[in-house]
């Protein structure tokens, strides 16, 4: 699940065969692997955040994505995580700087976060504050802690 707090750049992208087979949660960090085709990101490659999930349910039993529609205050259910995708396998990817809340499905829950920490993508395509080394890119900073937001990690994405 993901909460997006403003309407930024969004692109229709096609999901690759690995994501189609495994499914993914809203908030999945992805990279380009072909002409507008995406797969899970790795520490050195990042393109954006998928705003819709497919085939999976969330830890909290509420299979929704969220997009803020009225000034960061109220979140409306947008999609079921297990929604069918169309025949072209198109989904929407957020592609620019922004403020997102991520459910525990798409960030590392085994580490402790603090404000303004740099966030990286680990080898399985989820966010963590552990620098994987080898020139990995910091793609976001922590803006809100999970314990303050009912398990949601608030990030400021930096492209």
Secondary structure, DSSP 8 states (H G I E B T S, - for coil): -EEE-S---EEEEEE-HHHHHH-B-TT-EEEEEETTEEEE-BTTB--EEESS-BS---TTS--EEEEE-STTS-EEEEEETT----TT-EEEEE-SSEEEEE-TTSB-TTS---TT-EEEE-TTS-EESS---TT----EEEEE-GGGTTT-EEEEE--
